[in-house]
Amino acid sequence: TLQQNSIECNRPRYLTCLPRREVWLTAEEAMAEAGTTEVCPVRVVARFRPPVTPEERQEPSAAFVVEDGVIESADHLHCFRLDWAFGQETSQEQLYEEVGRPVVQDVLSGYNGTILAYGPTGSGKTFCMFGHGHKPPPSGLVPRAVQQVLDFVDQQHGVTLHCSFFEVYLDKVRDFLSKAPHDFVKESPGGDLLSYRKITTASEALQILRLGLKLRVAANTRLNEHSSRSHAIFSLLLRQEDSGLRQRKLTLVDLAGSEKVWQSGSVGGRLEEAKKINSSLSALGHVIEALADRRAHVPFRDSRLTRILEESLGGNCRTTLLVACSPSSLHLTETLSSLRFAARAKKIENMVGITLRPALEVSPNNTRRLERRIAQLRRELARLEHRRAGLRGDQAVRPRSADPRRTPSPTGKRPERASGPSAVKSTRKEVPEALPLPASAASSYRSTATGTSSTASVAAVSLGGSASGTPLSRDPELSVADEVRSPRGLTHP
């Protein structure tokens, strides 16, 4: 409602973490800051693209007004305050200075960083992240971030840079850098099954980007001529070893856009892609909601996408969410849904810090100590294998326990099982003497010349005589199966 939205607008802006200095920490500084954590909320920004279709250009005015980080609808019914908002006139360079450069500075300072592009189909997410991939010079956030990181690595000693590029298509991971890029690979929390390639120049990185964008699945729909049908994830991994192993990761994510099937006209394979995209984005929304409410359980495993982004959304990472929107009233519902998603994501707080794994000191003493430890473990393994083989041999030659039912006959042949009434009597338990029925009761159960019911026949069963004598057994352990096998079975009229 208008009152609730006005209250949302009047709330003070949440102070975001200050950007770190663009310098790699020394060994002493890293050891001093290692293990310390701080609360860092997710930074949320929005960008409105200009009109691109003839229908959008014919509209007299935009459906949203952007001013000083506040987004307000033209009818004054909806108002959202984010960390920052960009209007239609914002350039790619301005976007990178406000969104990309602070995250890259955090990564170069020793923290993990993530930029996540979210929005409906046709809102300009891929343009914000990659720009025109086939047109030089590159203008998106990803190529600019790669160039900034490479400029820093060239000035440092002992820092290596590796990259990975893959997509999540139909809820499956496909690695662009593998030898068989069209095969799906399994995703692991550490990303060990993904291919990482070392890069040293900007041209190598641009070549990888062009290859991945060429292999990425895209299609032409009613809403977007180049609609991405998968979530693309590009990662940069920085490593340095001095007094410890420091490894930081920059993750740049271009999500596929949500779409309404009746508007996009997707059928067949495109319909299955749309369902998987909407399902994964819905799972992402559930994760955002659980993190914003600080619930005990966060459903990261409901989707492959949320499993991959687990560290970025709720772990040790400085995350920025870029929401791409359309100013047209034709997409009013989708834009409002995206802005509400951004407002929920703004409530997430991550615990960030620098982690440092001590490097193993390589010296002759350590080498000899490790060699002795390896030899000791090998001897222990051989002893256990020998003991295991001995136990197997004892079990093979050990005779079976004496069991009268399994004792072989002297002739070597299997004894035949006895049959007939004597066999039944031999296996039947001792039955106590039964009590005779009263005369009145016995007469009521006797068979007549015209025949009786089956109930009377069952009641007339005798263990020791014919049906005329009617002693009934009171042994509760006597089974029905024994009665059936008995030669004196049920009497029928």
DABELUR-V291810 format. One line per field, one symbol per residue. ss: DSSP state (~ for helix, > for strand, _ for the rest). burial: 1 if it has 16 or more other C-alpha atoms within 10 Angstrom, else 0. A space follows every 10 residues. Layout:
ss->???
burial->???
This chain:
ss->_~~~~~~~~~ __________ ______~~~~ ~~~>__>>>> >_>>>>>>>_ ___~~~~___ ___>>>>__> >>>_____>> >__>>>____ _~~~~~~~~~ ~~~~~~~~__ __>>>>>>_> ____~~~~~~ __________ ~~~~~~~~~~ ~~~~____>> >>>>>>>>>_ _>>>>_____ ___>>_____ ______>>__ _~~~~~~~~~ ~~~~~__>>_ ______>>__ >>>>>>>>>> >__>>>>>>> >>>>___>__ ~~~~____~~ ~~~~~~~~~~ ~~~~~~~~~~ ~~_______~ ~~_~~~~~_~ ~~~~___>>> >>>>>>__~~ ~~~~~~~~~~ ~~~~~___>> >>>>__>>__ ___~~~~~~~ ~~~~~~~~~~ ~~~~~~~~~~ ~~~~~~~___ __________ __________ ~~~~~~~___ ____>___~~ ~~~~~_____ ___~~~~~~_ __________ _>_______~ ~~~~~_____ ___
burial->0000110010 0000000001 0101000001 1000000001 1111111111 1000010000 0111110011 1110000111 1111111000 0100110011 1111111111 1111111111 1111111111 1010000011 1111111111 0010000011 1111111111 1111111100 0001101000 0001111010 0100110110 0110111100 1010001111 1111111101 1011111111 1111111110 0001010001 0011111111 1011111111 1100000111 0111111111 1111011111 1111111110 1001110110 1111111111 0111110000 0000000000 0000000000 0000000000 0000000000 0000000000 0000000000 0001000000 0000000000 0100111000 0000011011 1110001011 1110000000 0010010111 100
